[in-house]
């Protein structure tokens, strides 16, 4: 059985979630169905990918850098 990957930090693991073949949903000769297991994200959230993408875009566009402080003032719906 293969072991999981090792990362240098938690953000490096974001997006590397497994896909699982669903064998009993439909007959094999009709379709192949997979489920993407986003609950395997480091913070157990489907919003991990978009959060990282937003930070990386802001860095790329020069809006933030390593010295920037980011405050997320909402309690939901990806308010970064």
C-alpha positions as CSV (number, residue, x, y, z in Angstrom):
1,X,0.0,0.0,0.0
2,X,1.5,3.4,-1.0
3,X,2.2,5.9,1.7
4,X,1.1,9.5,1.7
5,X,3.4,12.2,0.4
6,X,5.5,14.4,2.7
7,X,5.4,18.2,2.3
8,X,7.6,21.0,3.7
9,X,4.5,23.0,4.8
10,X,0.7,22.7,4.9
11,X,0.1,25.0,1.9
12,X,2.2,22.7,-0.3
13,X,-0.4,19.9,0.3
14,X,-3.4,22.0,-0.8
15,X,-4.9,20.6,-4.0
16,X,-3.3,17.2,-3.8
17,X,-6.5,15.4,-2.8
18,X,-7.2,11.9,-3.9
19,X,-9.8,10.7,-6.4
20,X,-11.7,7.6,-5.5
21,X,-13.4,5.3,-8.0
22,X,-17.0,4.7,-7.1
23,X,-17.7,1.2,-8.1
24,X,-21.3,0.6,-6.9
25,X,-23.1,3.8,-8.2
26,X,-23.6,2.7,-11.8
27,X,-22.9,-0.6,-13.7
28,X,-19.3,-0.7,-14.9
29,X,-20.3,-1.0,-18.5
30,X,-22.3,2.3,-18.3
31,X,-19.9,4.7,-16.8
32,X,-16.9,5.2,-14.6
33,X,-17.6,7.5,-11.7
34,X,-15.0,9.2,-9.5
35,X,-15.3,11.3,-6.3
36,X,-12.7,14.0,-5.6
37,X,-12.1,13.9,-1.9
38,X,-11.7,17.6,-1.0
39,X,-12.2,16.8,2.7
40,X,-8.6,15.6,2.6
41,X,-7.4,19.3,2.4
42,X,-5.0,20.3,5.2
43,X,-7.7,22.5,6.8
44,X,-10.5,20.1,5.9
45,X,-12.2,22.8,3.8
46,X,-13.2,23.0,0.1
47,X,-12.1,26.6,0.3
48,X,-8.4,25.8,0.7
49,X,-7.7,25.8,-3.0
50,X,-9.4,29.2,-3.6
51,X,-7.7,30.8,-0.6
52,X,-4.3,29.8,-1.9
53,X,-5.1,30.9,-5.4
54,X,-6.2,34.3,-4.1
55,X,-3.0,34.8,-2.1
56,X,-0.8,33.6,-5.0
57,X,-2.6,36.0,-7.4
58,X,-2.2,38.9,-5.0
59,X,1.5,38.1,-4.6
60,X,1.9,37.8,-8.4
61,X,0.2,41.1,-9.0
62,X,2.4,42.9,-6.4
63,X,-0.5,43.6,-4.0
64,X,1.0,41.7,-1.1
65,X,4.5,40.4,-0.2
66,X,6.2,38.5,2.6
67,X,5.8,41.5,4.9
68,X,2.1,42.0,4.3
69,X,-0.5,41.3,7.0
70,X,-3.8,39.8,5.8
71,X,-6.9,40.1,7.9
72,X,-9.9,38.0,7.0
73,X,-12.8,39.8,8.6
74,X,-15.7,37.5,7.6
75,X,-17.1,34.4,9.2
76,X,-17.8,32.6,6.0
77,X,-17.9,32.4,2.2
78,X,-14.2,32.9,1.6
79,X,-13.8,36.5,2.6
80,X,-10.1,36.8,1.9
